[in-house]
Amino acid sequence: MKLYSAENTCSLSPHIVLRELGLGFDLVMINNKTKETATGEDFRTINPKGYVAALQLDDGQVLTEGPAIVQFLADLKPDAGLAPRAGSWERVRLQEWLNFITSEVHSGSAPLFNAWLPEAVQSHFKERLFHRFREITAVLDTQPYLLNGHFSVADAYLYTVLRWMKFFAIDLRDWPAIWAFMERVEARPSVQAALEAERLAPKPA
């Protein structure tokens, strides 16, 4: 397998999951602006959408969209417990969290990467995020992870998008349960390995 990734993007989530599961894969970094890979390919020939993450299987098929990728990976090693059994009520709860993170936190924070946004507009988007943080805090105040207290692919995704808050001058220490969650996840060997691998991987020009 090959994981196409870029630093400080949502592709960190499947990268963490691959390492949690101990699956063999090649990491291929891309330049998000030029869409060139570190090996000189045009990433758009792999994923015409032009954004990461993309997982290329050994038979050449390509899977995109982070929530789909992490569930596919988790099902390759179901005994690892990163996702409940497909078709179960608990799996639906996992999908509920993945959709919430995608639509409310990931998409909700994306406009803040636009440095030209007027301050009033930034404040609007931040307040929407803060409302979602309060909902997340209500869960993390009672358990260490999102899904029944066990680390899952949803936690890898939430950790990934919450790392972006440092770019927006949002201090997660204002939400102690979230801050503790971030420290808890970051201490996992898989997360440390993924962060280090992305730092050291060959980068495109």
Z-matrix of the N, CA and C atoms (Angstrom, degrees):
N
C 1 1.465
C 2 1.520 1 109.82
N 3 1.338 2 114.56 1 153.53
C 4 1.454 3 121.29 2 173.19
C 5 1.528 4 108.54 3 -126.52
N 6 1.317 5 115.36 4 132.99
C 7 1.454 6 120.23 5 172.91
C 8 1.517 7 108.26 6 -107.35
N 9 1.327 8 115.62 7 120.00
C 10 1.464 9 121.28 8 175.38
C 11 1.520 10 107.67 9 -91.07
N 12 1.328 11 114.64 10 124.90
C 13 1.457 12 120.18 11 -169.37
C 14 1.526 13 110.06 12 -140.45
N 15 1.328 14 115.54 13 163.79
C 16 1.462 15 122.78 14 172.28
C 17 1.517 16 107.12 15 -142.97
N 18 1.325 17 116.24 16 146.69
C 19 1.459 18 119.79 17 -177.71
C 20 1.524 19 111.05 18 -64.22
N 21 1.330 20 114.65 19 145.80
C 22 1.463 21 122.80 20 176.95
C 23 1.529 22 112.77 21 59.88
N 24 1.319 23 115.74 22 36.68
C 25 1.467 24 121.25 23 176.33
C 26 1.520 25 109.00 24 -128.08
N 27 1.329 26 115.29 25 175.76
C 28 1.466 27 120.61 26 -177.98
C 29 1.521 28 112.68 27 -69.17
N 30 1.347 29 118.05 28 -9.77
C 31 1.466 30 119.58 29 179.19
C 32 1.522 31 112.37 30 -67.14
N 33 1.332 32 117.44 31 -13.78
C 34 1.463 33 119.50 32 174.94
C 35 1.523 34 111.06 33 -60.93
N 36 1.325 35 117.33 34 -31.27
C 37 1.462 36 121.12 35 -177.50
C 38 1.533 37 112.00 36 -61.13
N 39 1.347 38 120.83 37 -56.84
C 40 1.470 39 118.73 38 176.62
C 41 1.523 40 112.91 39 -64.39
N 42 1.333 41 116.74 40 -27.87
C 43 1.461 42 119.63 41 176.58
C 44 1.532 43 109.75 42 -61.78
N 45 1.319 44 117.24 43 -45.72
C 46 1.465 45 121.04 44 177.05
C 47 1.524 46 110.65 45 -60.75
N 48 1.330 47 116.26 46 -43.80
C 49 1.464 48 120.61 47 -177.65
C 50 1.529 49 111.03 48 -63.81
N 51 1.318 50 117.56 49 -42.07
C 52 1.463 51 120.53 50 176.99
C 53 1.529 52 111.27 51 -56.94
N 54 1.324 53 115.70 52 -41.53
C 55 1.468 54 119.48 53 -179.00
C 56 1.525 55 111.61 54 -75.56
N 57 1.323 56 117.63 55 -34.73
C 58 1.475 57 120.30 56 174.22
C 59 1.526 58 110.53 57 -58.53
N 60 1.322 59 116.21 58 -38.76
C 61 1.464 60 121.32 59 -176.14
C 62 1.524 61 113.00 60 -85.89
N 63 1.322 62 117.22 61 -10.86
C 64 1.454 63 120.09 62 -178.38
C 65 1.512 64 113.66 63 68.16
N 66 1.329 65 117.10 64 31.01
C 67 1.462 66 121.73 65 -179.55
C 68 1.524 67 110.45 66 -86.59
N 69 1.313 68 115.90 67 142.66
C 70 1.457 69 120.22 68 177.48
C 71 1.524 70 111.18 69 -76.97
N 72 1.321 71 116.94 70 136.20
C 73 1.458 72 121.15 71 178.97
C 74 1.524 73 109.58 72 -162.33
N 75 1.316 74 114.99 73 159.79
C 76 1.462 75 121.76 74 171.93
C 77 1.520 76 108.41 75 -103.41
N 78 1.317 77 116.33 76 136.50
C 79 1.454 78 122.10 77 178.56
C 80 1.525 79 108.60 78 -98.75
N 81 1.328 80 115.80 79 121.99
C 82 1.461 81 120.95 80 179.45
C 83 1.530 82 107.81 81 -119.27
N 84 1.327 83 116.04 82 114.79
C 85 1.456 84 120.62 83 -178.97
C 86 1.531 85 109.84 84 -87.39
N 87 1.334 86 115.49 85 145.90
C 88 1.463 87 119.65 86 178.06
C 89 1.523 88 109.82 87 -124.38
N 90 1.319 89 114.68 88 159.46
C 91 1.464 90 122.02 89 172.10
C 92 1.525 91 106.70 90 -92.38
N 93 1.319 92 116.37 91 116.12
C 94 1.460 93 120.15 92 -174.88
C 95 1.516 94 113.21 93 -64.88
N 96 1.325 95 117.39 94 -23.75
C 97 1.465 96 120.31 95 -178.92
C 98 1.524 97 111.50 96 -83.83
N 99 1.339 98 116.49 97 -48.25
C 100 1.461 99 119.77 98 -176.94
C 101 1.521 100 112.88 99 -88.17
N 102 1.346 101 116.77 100 -18.12
C 103 1.467 102 123.88 101 -176.74
C 104 1.520 103 111.92 102 66.05
N 105 1.324 104 116.32 103 23.30
C 106 1.456 105 120.85 104 176.38
C 107 1.520 106 109.21 105 -96.47
N 108 1.325 107 115.59 106 140.53
C 109 1.458 108 119.74 107 177.73
C 110 1.518 109 110.05 108 -87.48
N 111 1.318 110 114.86 109 167.23
C 112 1.462 111 120.05 110 178.22
C 113 1.525 112 111.24 111 -64.70
N 114 1.331 113 117.67 112 -19.37
C 115 1.462 114 121.55 113 178.10
C 116 1.530 115 112.45 114 -96.31
N 117 1.339 116 116.76 115 7.09
C 118 1.455 117 120.91 116 174.47
C 119 1.513 118 115.88 117 89.33
N 120 1.332 119 117.78 118 6.01
C 121 1.462 120 120.92 119 178.58
C 122 1.529 121 110.59 120 -81.17
N 123 1.317 122 115.57 121 159.26
C 124 1.453 123 121.85 122 168.47
C 125 1.524 124 106.56 123 -87.63
N 126 1.320 125 116.55 124 111.93
C 127 1.459 126 120.92 125 -175.19
C 128 1.521 127 111.79 126 -57.67
N 129 1.328 128 117.65 127 -26.90
C 130 1.461 129 120.50 128 -178.32
C 131 1.520 130 112.76 129 -67.86
N 132 1.332 131 117.27 130 -14.98
C 133 1.467 132 119.29 131 173.26
C 134 1.531 133 110.33 132 -78.18
N 135 1.324 134 116.88 133 -19.14
C 136 1.463 135 122.01 134 176.05
C 137 1.533 136 109.81 135 -89.04
N 138 1.322 137 115.04 136 -49.38
C 139 1.464 138 121.40 137 178.59
C 140 1.528 139 108.42 138 -131.87
N 141 1.331 140 117.61 139 101.72
C 142 1.471 141 120.68 140 -178.75
C 143 1.523 142 113.37 141 -58.51
N 144 1.335 143 118.51 142 -18.97
C 145 1.466 144 120.58 143 176.62
C 146 1.522 145 110.94 144 -66.72
N 147 1.333 146 115.56 145 -26.37
C 148 1.452 147 119.52 146 173.99
C 149 1.510 148 116.27 147 85.55
N 150 1.331 149 117.49 148 6.87
C 151 1.465 150 117.92 149 179.39
C 152 1.525 151 110.64 150 -131.27
N 153 1.331 152 114.25 151 156.55
C 154 1.466 153 120.75 152 177.74
C 155 1.519 154 108.63 153 -86.70
N 156 1.319 155 116.92 154 160.87
C 157 1.454 156 126.78 155 6.13
C 158 1.529 157 110.76 156 -91.49
N 159 1.333 158 114.13 157 158.35
C 160 1.460 159 120.55 158 170.61
C 161 1.514 160 107.42 159 -138.64
N 162 1.321 161 115.60 160 135.71
C 163 1.456 162 121.79 161 179.16
C 164 1.522 163 107.96 162 -116.13
N 165 1.327 164 115.96 163 117.09
C 166 1.463 165 120.63 164 177.95
C 167 1.526 166 108.31 165 -99.01
N 168 1.323 167 115.80 166 122.67
C 169 1.458 168 121.03 167 -179.08
C 170 1.524 169 110.76 168 -81.44
N 171 1.310 170 115.94 169 167.91
C 172 1.460 171 120.39 170 -177.19
C 173 1.520 172 112.30 171 -64.15
N 174 1.352 173 117.61 172 -23.94
C 175 1.468 174 119.86 173 178.53
C 176 1.520 175 112.31 174 -88.95
N 177 1.336 176 117.28 175 4.75
C 178 1.458 177 121.61 176 176.27
C 179 1.513 178 114.66 177 97.23
N 180 1.327 179 118.37 178 -15.06
C 181 1.459 180 119.80 179 178.04
C 182 1.525 181 110.46 180 -65.74
N 183 1.331 182 114.85 181 147.78
C 184 1.461 183 120.81 182 -178.15
C 185 1.520 184 109.12 183 -121.30
N 186 1.324 185 115.26 184 130.20
C 187 1.454 186 121.82 185 176.58
C 188 1.524 187 108.17 186 -112.66
N 189 1.340 188 116.50 187 132.71
C 190 1.453 189 121.25 188 179.16
C 191 1.535 190 109.25 189 -121.58
N 192 1.319 191 115.20 190 174.71
C 193 1.468 192 125.80 191 -178.34
C 194 1.533 193 110.32 192 75.81
N 195 1.324 194 114.62 193 112.25
C 196 1.453 195 121.84 194 -173.49
C 197 1.521 196 115.73 195 -50.45
N 198 1.356 197 119.40 196 -49.15
C 199 1.466 198 119.12 197 -179.27
C 200 1.525 199 113.54 198 -60.55
N 201 1.326 200 117.15 199 -33.90
C 202 1.466 201 120.13 200 176.62
C 203 1.525 202 110.60 201 -71.20
N 204 1.331 203 116.29 202 -42.13
C 205 1.465 204 120.47 203 -178.50
C 206 1.522 205 110.76 204 -62.00
N 207 1.335 206 117.49 205 -47.53
C 208 1.472 207 118.69 206 -175.10
C 209 1.522 208 111.70 207 -66.75
N 210 1.330 209 118.09 208 -33.51
C 211 1.464 210 119.54 209 176.86
C 212 1.529 211 111.04 210 -69.53
N 213 1.327 212 115.95 211 -40.87
C 214 1.469 213 119.64 212 176.49
C 215 1.527 214 110.22 213 -58.38
N 216 1.333 215 116.12 214 -46.39
C 217 1.464 216 119.70 215 -178.94
C 218 1.525 217 111.35 216 -63.92
N 219 1.323 218 116.59 217 -44.83
C 220 1.463 219 119.94 218 -179.05
C 221 1.520 220 111.13 219 -59.46
N 222 1.320 221 117.43 220 -35.57
C 223 1.468 222 120.99 221 -179.06
C 224 1.529 223 112.70 222 -73.69
N 225 1.337 224 117.43 223 -14.92
C 226 1.464 225 119.55 224 175.41
C 227 1.524 226 111.07 225 -70.66
N 228 1.338 227 116.10 226 -27.36
C 229 1.465 228 121.44 227 178.14
C 230 1.525 229 108.33 228 -135.09
N 231 1.312 230 116.88 229 72.71
C 232 1.472 231 119.47 230 -175.17
C 233 1.524 232 113.94 231 -60.85
N 234 1.335 233 117.20 232 -28.65
C 235 1.459 234 119.55 233 -178.07
C 236 1.527 235 112.30 234 -68.26
N 237 1.335 236 117.46 235 -15.64
C 238 1.461 237 120.64 236 178.52
C 239 1.528 238 111.40 237 -71.91
N 240 1.322 239 117.31 238 -19.26
C 241 1.458 240 120.98 239 173.85
C 242 1.512 241 115.80 240 75.88
N 243 1.333 242 118.01 241 21.18
C 244 1.469 243 119.40 242 179.09
C 245 1.524 244 112.70 243 -80.06
N 246 1.318 245 116.44 244 -13.30
C 247 1.465 246 121.82 245 174.53
C 248 1.522 247 108.25 246 -149.63
N 249 1.329 248 117.81 247 138.20
C 250 1.464 249 119.85 248 176.05
C 251 1.531 250 111.13 249 -63.37
N 252 1.298 251 115.34 250 165.32
C 253 1.459 252 121.44 251 -178.28
C 254 1.527 253 111.30 252 -58.09
N 255 1.319 254 116.65 253 135.37
C 256 1.457 255 121.61 254 177.45
C 257 1.523 256 110.13 255 -57.84
N 258 1.330 257 116.03 256 134.49
C 259 1.453 258 121.44 257 -179.75
C 260 1.511 259 114.36 258 92.20
N 261 1.331 260 117.07 259 -9.53
C 262 1.457 261 120.24 260 179.71
C 263 1.532 262 110.60 261 -85.15
N 264 1.334 263 115.42 262 160.59
C 265 1.468 264 120.28 263 176.51
C 266 1.527 265 110.36 264 -61.77
N 267 1.336 266 116.59 265 -37.13
C 268 1.458 267 119.88 266 179.56
C 269 1.525 268 111.45 267 -64.33
N 270 1.352 269 116.27 268 -31.96
C 271 1.470 270 118.88 269 178.49
C 272 1.531 271 109.95 270 -67.97
N 273 1.324 272 115.83 271 -37.39
C 274 1.461 273 119.19 272 177.22
C 275 1.526 274 110.28 273 -63.07
N 276 1.323 275 116.49 274 -38.37
C 277 1.464 276 120.35 275 177.09
C 278 1.528 277 110.95 276 -63.85
N 279 1.322 278 116.84 277 -38.17
C 280 1.465 279 120.15 278 174.82
C 281 1.522 280 110.61 279 -61.38
N 282 1.319 281 116.82 280 -45.91
C 283 1.461 282 120.70 281 179.66
C 284 1.526 283 111.15 282 -63.72
N 285 1.322 284 116.03 283 -33.62
C 286 1.458 285 120.37 284 175.20
C 287 1.524 286 110.43 285 -60.25
N 288 1.335 287 117.01 286 -46.25
C 289 1.458 288 120.60 287 178.43
C 290 1.532 289 111.54 288 -64.82
N 291 1.325 290 116.92 289 -43.73
C 292 1.467 291 119.52 290 -179.58
C 293 1.526 292 111.03 291 -61.02
N 294 1.324 293 117.11 292 -40.35
C 295 1.461 294 119.99 293 178.49
C 296 1.518 295 111.30 294 -68.56
N 297 1.318 296 117.00 295 -38.08
C 298 1.464 297 120.69 296 177.33
C 299 1.526 298 110.83 297 -62.37
N 300 1.322 299 116.41 298 -46.16
C 301 1.461 300 119.68 299 -179.94
C 302 1.521 301 110.70 300 -63.68
N 303 1.332 302 116.34 301 -41.74
C 304 1.467 303 120.55 302 179.96
C 305 1.521 304 112.13 303 -62.06
N 306 1.320 305 115.74 304 -50.55
C 307 1.469 306 119.72 305 -170.90
C 308 1.514 307 113.52 306 -84.71
N 309 1.324 308 117.56 307 -32.47
C 310 1.457 309 119.85 308 -171.79
C 311 1.530 310 114.19 309 -102.83
N 312 1.323 311 117.56 310 -31.05
C 313 1.462 312 119.56 311 -178.06
C 314 1.527 313 110.97 312 -105.49
N 315 1.331 314 116.97 313 -51.53
C 316 1.461 315 120.71 314 178.57
C 317 1.534 316 110.76 315 -62.90
N 318 1.315 317 116.07 316 -61.54
C 319 1.470 318 119.44 317 179.97
C 320 1.523 319 111.67 318 -65.96
N 321 1.333 320 116.48 319 -31.91
C 322 1.452 321 120.12 320 -178.84
C 323 1.517 322 113.55 321 -68.32
N 324 1.325 323 116.73 322 -27.40
C 325 1.462 324 119.72 323 179.39
C 326 1.518 325 113.16 324 -94.53
N 327 1.328 326 118.01 325 -17.86
C 328 1.464 327 121.35 326 -176.00
C 329 1.532 328 113.97 327 -54.03
N 330 1.355 329 119.88 328 -41.15
C 331 1.468 330 118.40 329 179.96
C 332 1.526 331 113.57 330 -61.00
N 333 1.322 332 117.75 331 -23.43
C 334 1.459 333 120.46 332 -176.95
C 335 1.527 334 112.51 333 -72.01
N 336 1.317 335 117.70 334 -12.67
C 337 1.461 336 119.95 335 173.91
C 338 1.528 337 111.44 336 -72.09
N 339 1.322 338 117.01 337 -13.97
C 340 1.463 339 121.73 338 178.94
C 341 1.525 340 108.97 339 -82.91
N 342 1.317 341 116.02 340 103.59
C 343 1.470 342 120.90 341 -176.42
C 344 1.523 343 112.86 342 -66.58
N 345 1.340 344 117.05 343 -14.04
C 346 1.462 345 120.26 344 -177.36
C 347 1.522 346 112.72 345 -89.47
N 348 1.322 347 117.28 346 -1.39
C 349 1.463 348 119.44 347 179.51
C 350 1.528 349 110.27 348 -63.65
N 351 1.324 350 118.10 349 132.46
C 352 1.470 351 119.84 350 174.69
C 353 1.523 352 110.70 351 -59.25
N 354 1.314 353 115.83 352 151.58
C 355 1.464 354 120.54 353 -176.17
C 356 1.525 355 112.10 354 -57.78
N 357 1.337 356 116.68 355 -38.11
C 358 1.464 357 119.45 356 -179.22
C 359 1.524 358 110.99 357 -64.65
N 360 1.318 359 117.09 358 -36.04
C 361 1.462 360 120.82 359 178.91
C 362 1.526 361 109.95 360 -71.32
N 363 1.338 362 116.55 361 -41.12
C 364 1.459 363 119.55 362 175.90
C 365 1.529 364 110.90 363 -58.53
N 366 1.321 365 115.99 364 -43.67
C 367 1.462 366 120.24 365 -179.74
C 368 1.523 367 111.33 366 -61.35
N 369 1.332 368 115.61 367 -37.00
C 370 1.469 369 119.80 368 178.45
C 371 1.524 370 110.34 369 -62.43
N 372 1.333 371 116.46 370 -48.59
C 373 1.461 372 119.41 371 -178.59
C 374 1.524 373 111.11 372 -66.78
N 375 1.325 374 117.09 373 -36.67
C 376 1.466 375 119.53 374 178.72
C 377 1.528 376 110.89 375 -64.85
N 378 1.323 377 116.87 376 -41.63
C 379 1.461 378 118.78 377 -179.67
C 380 1.520 379 111.48 378 -64.42
N 381 1.332 380 116.93 379 -35.70
C 382 1.464 381 119.90 380 175.17
C 383 1.532 382 110.33 381 -62.69
N 384 1.337 383 116.14 382 -41.61
C 385 1.453 384 119.89 383 177.62
C 386 1.527 385 111.03 384 -63.79
N 387 1.319 386 115.99 385 -42.48
C 388 1.457 387 119.59 386 -177.58
C 389 1.531 388 111.12 387 -61.96
N 390 1.325 389 115.54 388 -34.93
C 391 1.460 390 119.06 389 176.37
C 392 1.525 391 110.18 390 -62.90
N 393 1.328 392 117.10 391 -40.86
C 394 1.466 393 121.18 392 178.42
C 395 1.526 394 110.59 393 -68.69
N 396 1.327 395 116.24 394 -35.44
C 397 1.466 396 119.08 395 177.75
C 398 1.521 397 110.73 396 -61.65
N 399 1.315 398 116.05 397 -36.65
C 400 1.465 399 118.96 398 178.89
C 401 1.528 400 110.55 399 -64.71
N 402 1.328 401 116.65 400 -36.56
C 403 1.461 402 120.10 401 177.58
C 404 1.532 403 111.17 402 -67.55
N 405 1.322 404 116.25 403 -40.71
C 406 1.464 405 120.35 404 178.08
C 407 1.524 406 109.87 405 -65.84
N 408 1.330 407 116.29 406 -41.60
C 409 1.459 408 120.95 407 179.58
C 410 1.521 409 111.62 408 -59.34
N 411 1.320 410 116.74 409 -37.70
C 412 1.464 411 120.25 410 -179.85
C 413 1.522 412 111.32 411 -58.87
N 414 1.321 413 117.17 412 -31.00
C 415 1.467 414 121.43 413 177.84
C 416 1.526 415 110.67 414 -83.03
N 417 1.333 416 116.29 415 -47.59
C 418 1.465 417 120.13 416 -175.14
C 419 1.527 418 112.62 417 -72.59
N 420 1.306 419 117.35 418 -12.80
C 421 1.462 420 120.15 419 172.57
C 422 1.529 421 111.73 420 -70.28
N 423 1.326 422 115.89 421 -20.82
C 424 1.471 423 119.64 422 -174.57
C 425 1.520 424 113.49 423 -112.85
N 426 1.339 425 118.25 424 -12.49
C 427 1.466 426 120.80 425 -179.06
C 428 1.524 427 108.70 426 -155.10
N 429 1.334 428 117.70 427 155.71
C 430 1.465 429 120.06 428 -173.42
C 431 1.522 430 114.96 429 -74.49
N 432 1.326 431 117.55 430 -24.80
C 433 1.462 432 121.54 431 -178.51
C 434 1.522 433 109.79 432 -133.28
N 435 1.317 434 116.65 433 171.94
C 436 1.463 435 121.15 434 -171.04
C 437 1.520 436 113.34 435 -70.79
N 438 1.336 437 116.73 436 -37.87
C 439 1.458 438 120.13 437 -168.81
C 440 1.519 439 110.33 438 -109.65
N 441 1.321 440 116.51 439 97.79
C 442 1.464 441 120.99 440 177.33
C 443 1.526 442 113.27 441 55.64
N 444 1.319 443 116.14 442 25.42
C 445 1.457 444 119.60 443 175.09
C 446 1.510 445 115.37 444 79.17
N 447 1.362 446 118.95 445 3.02
C 448 1.457 447 122.20 446 180.00
C 449 1.528 448 109.98 447 -109.27
N 450 1.331 449 116.69 448 138.76
C 451 1.459 450 120.55 449 178.59
C 452 1.526 451 109.97 450 -59.66
N 453 1.329 452 115.46 451 131.89
C 454 1.457 453 121.09 452 -179.12
C 455 1.525 454 109.34 453 -139.33
N 456 1.318 455 115.19 454 178.35
C 457 1.463 456 119.88 455 178.46
C 458 1.532 457 111.13 456 -62.28
N 459 1.328 458 117.77 457 -26.34
C 460 1.467 459 120.43 458 177.37
C 461 1.521 460 111.07 459 -65.12
N 462 1.316 461 117.18 460 -36.49
C 463 1.464 462 120.79 461 178.92
C 464 1.529 463 110.93 462 -68.13
N 465 1.327 464 116.50 463 -38.98
C 466 1.467 465 119.82 464 176.88
C 467 1.523 466 110.44 465 -60.91
N 468 1.325 467 116.45 466 -39.85
C 469 1.465 468 121.18 467 -179.23
C 470 1.528 469 110.98 468 -70.63
N 471 1.331 470 116.53 469 -45.43
C 472 1.465 471 119.22 470 -179.98
C 473 1.520 472 110.36 471 -61.83
N 474 1.316 473 117.23 472 -45.38
C 475 1.467 474 120.62 473 178.12
C 476 1.531 475 110.43 474 -55.85
N 477 1.327 476 115.91 475 -44.46
C 478 1.464 477 121.02 476 -177.19
C 479 1.519 478 112.00 477 -59.31
N 480 1.323 479 117.25 478 -49.12
C 481 1.469 480 118.73 479 -175.79
C 482 1.526 481 111.61 480 -75.59
N 483 1.329 482 117.36 481 -30.13
C 484 1.459 483 118.80 482 178.40
C 485 1.527 484 111.90 483 -70.93
N 486 1.328 485 118.39 484 -21.36
C 487 1.466 486 120.71 485 175.15
C 488 1.524 487 111.37 486 -61.46
N 489 1.330 488 116.95 487 -25.08
C 490 1.465 489 119.93 488 -178.47
C 491 1.519 490 112.92 489 -70.99
N 492 1.325 491 118.40 490 -17.10
C 493 1.461 492 120.36 491 -174.42
C 494 1.522 493 112.13 492 -59.99
N 495 1.329 494 117.10 493 -26.06
C 496 1.464 495 119.86 494 178.98
C 497 1.531 496 111.29 495 -64.15
N 498 1.321 497 116.82 496 -25.50
C 499 1.468 498 119.87 497 178.79
C 500 1.527 499 112.21 498 -75.80
N 501 1.324 500 116.62 499 -16.13
C 502 1.466 501 121.80 500 -175.23
C 503 1.524 502 112.47 501 -109.66
N 504 1.341 503 116.01 502 12.94
C 505 1.475 504 121.29 503 -178.13
C 506 1.530 505 111.03 504 58.07
N 507 1.323 506 116.32 505 36.04
C 508 1.467 507 121.87 506 174.39
C 509 1.517 508 107.58 507 -104.18
N 510 1.314 509 116.70 508 117.92
C 511 1.452 510 122.35 509 -176.73
C 512 1.524 511 109.05 510 -94.09
N 513 1.320 512 116.16 511 109.29
C 514 1.469 513 120.54 512 -176.66
C 515 1.523 514 112.58 513 -68.74
N 516 1.309 515 117.67 514 -10.58
C 517 1.465 516 119.36 515 175.58
C 518 1.525 517 111.65 516 -66.69
N 519 1.330 518 116.47 517 -14.56
C 520 1.466 519 119.83 518 174.52
C 521 1.525 520 111.67 519 -69.37
N 522 1.329 521 117.16 520 -13.95
C 523 1.462 522 123.04 521 176.06
C 524 1.536 523 106.79 522 -122.59
N 525 1.329 524 117.93 523 86.30
C 526 1.468 525 120.98 524 -170.92
C 527 1.530 526 114.65 525 -53.44
N 528 1.312 527 117.61 526 -38.11
C 529 1.468 528 119.15 527 -179.25
C 530 1.527 529 110.58 528 -66.76
N 531 1.326 530 116.88 529 -36.87
C 532 1.467 531 120.09 530 177.67
C 533 1.521 532 110.03 531 -70.14
N 534 1.325 533 117.07 532 -41.68
C 535 1.461 534 120.26 533 179.30
C 536 1.532 535 110.40 534 -60.87
N 537 1.325 536 116.44 535 -43.13
C 538 1.465 537 120.44 536 178.47
C 539 1.531 538 110.66 537 -63.91
N 540 1.335 539 116.44 538 -38.47
C 541 1.467 540 121.24 539 176.50
C 542 1.526 541 109.98 540 -60.78
N 543 1.324 542 117.59 541 -45.74
C 544 1.460 543 120.91 542 -178.93
C 545 1.525 544 110.89 543 -61.49
N 546 1.313 545 116.91 544 -43.03
C 547 1.456 546 120.13 545 178.78
C 548 1.531 547 110.96 546 -65.60
N 549 1.323 548 116.01 547 -38.63
C 550 1.464 549 121.80 548 -179.81
C 551 1.537 550 110.40 549 -63.31
N 552 1.315 551 115.85 550 -46.70
C 553 1.463 552 119.64 551 -179.06
C 554 1.523 553 110.60 552 -68.83
N 555 1.322 554 116.73 553 -42.59
C 556 1.465 555 119.80 554 -176.66
C 557 1.521 556 112.04 555 -65.08
N 558 1.313 557 117.48 556 -23.06
C 559 1.462 558 120.86 557 178.70
C 560 1.528 559 112.72 558 -75.89
N 561 1.332 560 117.55 559 -12.83
C 562 1.460 561 119.78 560 -178.59
C 563 1.527 562 109.91 561 -67.64
N 564 1.328 563 118.19 562 137.11
C 565 1.466 564 120.63 563 179.95
C 566 1.525 565 113.42 564 -56.04
N 567 1.324 566 117.30 565 -36.64
C 568 1.469 567 120.00 566 -179.60
C 569 1.517 568 111.32 567 -63.23
N 570 1.312 569 116.60 568 -37.65
C 571 1.466 570 120.76 569 -179.12
C 572 1.519 571 109.92 570 -70.56
N 573 1.318 572 116.75 571 -45.34
C 574 1.457 573 120.29 572 177.80
C 575 1.531 574 110.69 573 -59.88
N 576 1.326 575 116.34 574 -41.52
C 577 1.469 576 120.22 575 -179.54
C 578 1.516 577 111.34 576 -66.31
N 579 1.336 578 117.35 577 -40.15
C 580 1.462 579 120.77 578 -179.95
C 581 1.525 580 110.88 579 -65.98
N 582 1.313 581 116.97 580 -44.58
C 583 1.463 582 120.87 581 179.63
C 584 1.527 583 111.10 582 -61.93
N 585 1.325 584 115.61 583 -42.46
C 586 1.459 585 119.69 584 -179.56
C 587 1.528 586 110.76 585 -68.21
N 588 1.331 587 117.00 586 -41.06
C 589 1.470 588 120.31 587 -179.63
C 590 1.527 589 110.80 588 -62.63
N 591 1.324 590 117.18 589 -41.38
C 592 1.462 591 119.66 590 179.95
C 593 1.525 592 111.23 591 -68.58
N 594 1.320 593 116.23 592 -31.72
C 595 1.465 594 119.50 593 177.59
C 596 1.518 595 111.40 594 -68.72
N 597 1.335 596 116.91 595 -38.32
C 598 1.456 597 121.88 596 -174.21
C 599 1.525 598 113.90 597 -91.63
N 600 1.334 599 117.56 598 -16.34
C 601 1.473 600 119.98 599 -175.11
C 602 1.524 601 111.06 600 -63.20
N 603 1.334 602 116.84 601 147.53
C 604 1.474 603 120.06 602 176.24
C 605 1.528 604 110.29 603 -57.62
N 606 1.310 605 116.41 604 135.01
C 607 1.470 606 121.38 605 -177.40
C 608 1.525 607 110.22 606 -106.67
N 609 1.321 608 117.21 607 146.35
C 610 1.467 609 120.22 608 174.32
C 611 1.524 610 110.02 609 -70.11
N 612 1.305 611 115.73 610 157.50
C 613 1.472 612 119.93 611 -179.70
C 614 1.518 613 110.52 612 -66.97
